[in-house]
Amino acid sequence: MTKRKRKTEIQDAFDAIAGFRDLVDETFEKLTGKSIAAWLKEFQQRPRE
């Protein structure tokens, strides 16, 4: 039988994922000058040739 994870363990995992997401977003913004969300919106609006 599998052991159920406690809420704190699950919350720790989500916190780690959120921290990684923030790190990636900050790094992308430093490299490009734009957030990932802004870049995706701009990329989405480009007309196709």
N, CA, C and O atoms as a Tinker XYZ file with bonds, in Angstrom:
   196  protein
     1  N      0.848000   -1.179000    0.000000    73     2
     2  CA     0.000000    0.000000    0.000000    64     1     3
     3  C      0.896000    1.246000    0.000000    63     2     4     5
     4  O      1.898000    1.293000    0.713000    81     3
     5  N      0.532000    2.246000   -0.797000    73     3     6
     6  CA     1.349000    3.448000   -0.875000    64     5     7
     7  C      1.063000    4.363000    0.296000    63     6     8     9
     8  O     -0.052000    4.432000    0.812000    81     7
     9  N      2.088000    5.046000    0.686000    73     7    10
    10  CA     1.975000    5.985000    1.797000    64     9    11
    11  C      1.454000    7.319000    1.261000    63    10    12    13
    12  O      1.958000    7.828000    0.260000    81    11
    13  N      0.463000    7.873000    1.915000    73    11    14
    14  CA    -0.084000    9.162000    1.488000    64    13    15
    15  C      0.853000   10.275000    1.922000    63    14    16    17
    16  O      1.386000   10.266000    3.031000    81    15
    17  N      1.041000   11.225000    1.032000    73    15    18
    18  CA     1.903000   12.355000    1.360000    64    17    19
    19  C      1.140000   13.347000    2.223000    63    18    20    21
    20  O     -0.062000   13.558000    2.059000    81    19
    21  N      1.858000   13.931000    3.120000    73    19    22
    22  CA     1.247000   14.963000    3.955000    64    21    23
    23  C      1.128000   16.260000    3.160000    63    22    24    25
    24  O      1.838000   16.465000    2.176000    81    23
    25  N      0.236000   17.117000    3.593000    73    23    26
    26  CA     0.016000   18.381000    2.881000    64    25    27
    27  C      1.288000   19.212000    2.826000    63    26    28    29
    28  O      1.534000   19.895000    1.832000    81    27
    29  N      2.099000   19.166000    3.875000    73    27    30
    30  CA     3.322000   19.970000    3.861000    64    29    31
    31  C      4.288000   19.475000    2.796000    63    30    32    33
    32  O      4.969000   20.283000    2.164000    81    31
    33  N      4.362000   18.166000    2.584000    73    31    34
    34  CA     5.236000   17.631000    1.540000    64    33    35
    35  C      4.746000   18.051000    0.161000    63    34    36    37
    36  O      5.544000   18.405000   -0.707000    81    35
    37  N      3.453000   18.011000   -0.034000    73    35    38
    38  CA     2.878000   18.432000   -1.315000    64    37    39
    39  C      3.097000   19.926000   -1.513000    63    38    40    41
    40  O      3.448000   20.362000   -2.609000    81    39
    41  N      2.892000   20.716000   -0.459000    73    39    42
    42  CA     3.095000   22.156000   -0.553000    64    41    43
    43  C      4.559000   22.473000   -0.841000    63    42    44    45
    44  O      4.850000   23.385000   -1.615000    81    43
    45  N      5.483000   21.733000   -0.229000    73    43    46
    46  CA     6.907000   21.933000   -0.496000    64    45    47
    47  C      7.223000   21.684000   -1.967000    63    46    48    49
    48  O      8.023000   22.405000   -2.564000    81    47
    49  N      6.602000   20.675000   -2.544000    73    47    50
    50  CA     6.828000   20.378000   -3.960000    64    49    51
    51  C      6.314000   21.517000   -4.840000    63    50    52    53
    52  O      6.984000   21.919000   -5.790000    81    51
    53  N      5.137000   22.030000   -4.529000    73    51    54
    54  CA     4.598000   23.154000   -5.304000    64    53    55
    55  C      5.457000   24.403000   -5.130000    63    54    56    57
    56  O      5.657000   25.153000   -6.086000    81    55
    57  N      5.964000   24.634000   -3.927000    73    55    58
    58  CA     6.846000   25.777000   -3.688000    64    57    59
    59  C      8.131000   25.658000   -4.506000    63    58    60    61
    60  O      8.623000   26.650000   -5.043000    81    59
    61  N      8.669000   24.453000   -4.600000    73    59    62
    62  CA     9.879000   24.239000   -5.390000    64    61    63
    63  C      9.614000   24.511000   -6.869000    63    62    64    65
    64  O     10.438000   25.124000   -7.548000    81    63
    65  N      8.475000   24.060000   -7.361000    73    63    66
    66  CA     8.114000   24.296000   -8.765000    64    65    67
    67  C      7.931000   25.791000   -9.017000    63    66    68    69
    68  O      8.403000   26.313000  -10.027000    81    67
    69  N      7.251000   26.477000   -8.110000    73    67    70
    70  CA     7.029000   27.916000   -8.266000    64    69    71
    71  C      8.353000   28.672000   -8.219000    63    70    72    73
    72  O      8.543000   29.629000   -8.970000    81    71
    73  N      9.257000   28.259000   -7.360000    73    71    74
    74  CA    10.567000   28.894000   -7.282000    64    73    75
    75  C     11.347000   28.720000   -8.575000    63    74    76    77
    76  O     11.998000   29.655000   -9.043000    81    75
    77  N     11.284000   27.530000   -9.151000    73    75    78
    78  CA    11.961000   27.275000  -10.421000    64    77    79
    79  C     11.349000   28.117000  -11.533000    63    78    80    81
    80  O     12.064000   28.668000  -12.370000    81    79
    81  N     10.016000   28.212000  -11.537000    73    79    82
    82  CA     9.328000   29.030000  -12.544000    64    81    83
    83  C      9.786000   30.488000  -12.447000    63    82    84    85
    84  O     10.052000   31.129000  -13.464000    81    83
    85  N      9.876000   31.002000  -11.230000    73    83    86
    86  CA    10.315000   32.384000  -11.040000    64    85    87
    87  C     11.755000   32.581000  -11.508000    63    86    88    89
    88  O     12.077000   33.597000  -12.125000    81    87
    89  N     12.613000   31.617000  -11.217000    73    87    90
    90  CA    14.007000   31.693000  -11.644000    64    89    91
    91  C     14.113000   31.719000  -13.165000    63    90    92    93
    92  O     14.877000   32.506000  -13.724000    81    91
    93  N     13.352000   30.864000  -13.829000    73    91    94
    94  CA    13.369000   30.822000  -15.295000    64    93    95
    95  C     12.852000   32.140000  -15.861000    63    94    96    97
    96  O     13.429000   32.671000  -16.810000    81    95
    97  N     11.774000   32.674000  -15.291000    73    95    98
    98  CA    11.203000   33.930000  -15.780000    64    97    99
    99  C     12.186000   35.088000  -15.585000    63    98   100   101
   100  O     12.351000   35.917000  -16.480000    81    99
   101  N     12.840000   35.148000  -14.421000    73    99   102
   102  CA    13.817000   36.210000  -14.160000    64   101   103
   103  C     15.004000   36.114000  -15.118000    63   102   104   105
   104  O     15.468000   37.129000  -15.637000    81   103
   105  N     15.489000   34.913000  -15.349000    73   103   106
   106  CA    16.623000   34.718000  -16.255000    64   105   107
   107  C     16.245000   35.112000  -17.678000    63   106   108   109
   108  O     17.020000   35.784000  -18.359000    81   107
   109  N     15.072000   34.705000  -18.130000    73   107   110
   110  CA    14.604000   35.047000  -19.473000    64   109   111
   111  C     14.482000   36.560000  -19.617000    63   110   112   113
   112  O     14.856000   37.126000  -20.644000    81   111
   113  N     13.955000   37.213000  -18.580000    73   111   114
   114  CA    13.784000   38.664000  -18.644000    64   113   115
   115  C     15.136000   39.379000  -18.679000    63   114   116   117
   116  O     15.281000   40.384000  -19.376000    81   115
   117  N     16.115000   38.880000  -17.946000    73   115   118
   118  CA    17.451000   39.483000  -17.982000    64   117   119
   119  C     18.083000   39.334000  -19.359000    63   118   120   121
   120  O     18.770000   40.239000  -19.832000    81   119
   121  N     17.851000   38.197000  -20.000000    73   119   122
   122  CA    18.462000   37.942000  -21.304000    64   121   123
   123  C     17.766000   38.672000  -22.445000    63   122   124   125
   124  O     18.426000   39.120000  -23.383000    81   123
   125  N     16.441000   38.797000  -22.378000    73   123   126
   126  CA    15.687000   39.362000  -23.502000    64   125   127
   127  C     15.099000   40.739000  -23.221000    63   126   128   129
   128  O     14.747000   41.463000  -24.153000    81   127
   129  N     14.990000   41.105000  -21.959000    73   127   130
   130  CA    14.364000   42.369000  -21.608000    64   129   131
   131  C     12.849000   42.284000  -21.529000    63   130   132   133
   132  O     12.180000   43.290000  -21.294000    81   131
   133  N     12.306000   41.086000  -21.724000    73   131   134
   134  CA    10.853000   40.886000  -21.672000    64   133   135
   135  C     10.551000   39.669000  -20.815000    63   134   136   137
   136  O     11.367000   38.756000  -20.692000    81   135
   137  N      9.362000   39.674000  -20.225000    73   135   138
   138  CA     8.933000   38.479000  -19.501000    64   137   139
   139  C      8.510000   37.421000  -20.514000    63   138   140   141
   140  O      8.256000   37.732000  -21.678000    81   139
   141  N      8.439000   36.193000  -20.073000    73   139   142
   142  CA     8.015000   35.110000  -20.969000    64   141   143
   143  C      6.594000   35.361000  -21.456000    63   142   144   145
   144  O      6.291000   35.133000  -22.627000    81   143
   145  N      5.717000   35.832000  -20.563000    73   143   146
   146  CA     4.325000   36.088000  -20.946000    64   145   147
   147  C      4.248000   37.153000  -22.041000    63   146   148   149
   148  O      3.496000   36.996000  -23.002000    81   147
   149  N      5.020000   38.237000  -21.902000    73   147   150
   150  CA     5.009000   39.295000  -22.916000    64   149   151
   151  C      5.569000   38.788000  -24.242000    63   150   152   153
   152  O      5.050000   39.123000  -25.306000    81   151
   153  N      6.627000   37.984000  -24.179000    73   151   154
   154  CA     7.212000   37.434000  -25.396000    64   153   155
   155  C      6.231000   36.509000  -26.098000    63   154   156   157
   156  O      6.110000   36.544000  -27.322000    81   155
   157  N      5.535000   35.686000  -25.335000    73   155   158
   158  CA     4.564000   34.771000  -25.939000    64   157   159
   159  C      3.417000   35.527000  -26.603000    63   158   160   161
   160  O      2.969000   35.149000  -27.685000    81   159
   161  N      2.937000   36.595000  -25.960000    73   159   162
   162  CA     1.867000   37.395000  -26.565000    64   161   163
   163  C      2.340000   38.020000  -27.869000    63   162   164   165
   164  O      1.614000   38.016000  -28.864000    81   163
   165  N      3.555000   38.556000  -27.865000    73   163   166
   166  CA     4.103000   39.170000  -29.069000    64   165   167
   167  C      4.298000   38.118000  -30.165000    63   166   168   169
   168  O      3.964000   38.360000  -31.325000    81   167
   169  N      4.826000   36.977000  -29.805000    73   167   170
   170  CA     5.064000   35.903000  -30.764000    64   169   171
   171  C      3.754000   35.397000  -31.351000    63   170   172   173
   172  O      3.689000   35.065000  -32.534000    81   171
   173  N      2.722000   35.338000  -30.537000    73   171   174
   174  CA     1.418000   34.841000  -30.966000    64   173   175
   175  C      0.770000   35.780000  -31.982000    63   174   176   177
   176  O     -0.007000   35.331000  -32.824000    81   175
   177  N      1.076000   37.073000  -31.916000    73   175   178
   178  CA     0.424000   38.054000  -32.776000    64   177   179
   179  C      1.128000   38.254000  -34.114000    63   178   180   181
   180  O      0.623000   38.991000  -34.961000    81   179
   181  N      2.265000   37.627000  -34.324000    73   179   182
   182  CA     2.975000   37.795000  -35.592000    64   181   183
   183  C      2.180000   37.170000  -36.731000    63   182   184   185
   184  O      1.700000   36.043000  -36.608000    81   183
   185  N      2.039000   37.887000  -37.828000    73   183   186
   186  CA     1.303000   37.313000  -38.970000    64   185   187
   187  C      2.113000   36.212000  -39.639000    63   186   188   189
   188  O      3.341000   36.277000  -39.699000    81   187
   189  N      1.419000   35.216000  -40.133000    73   187   190
   190  CA     2.086000   34.129000  -40.848000    64   189   191
   191  C      2.276000   34.529000  -42.295000    63   190   192   193
   192  O      1.446000   35.231000  -42.871000    81   191
   193  N      3.353000   34.088000  -42.866000    73   191   194
   194  CA     3.636000   34.427000  -44.267000    64   193   195
   195  C      3.101000   33.379000  -45.199000    63   194   196
   196  O      3.249000   33.501000  -46.415000    81   195
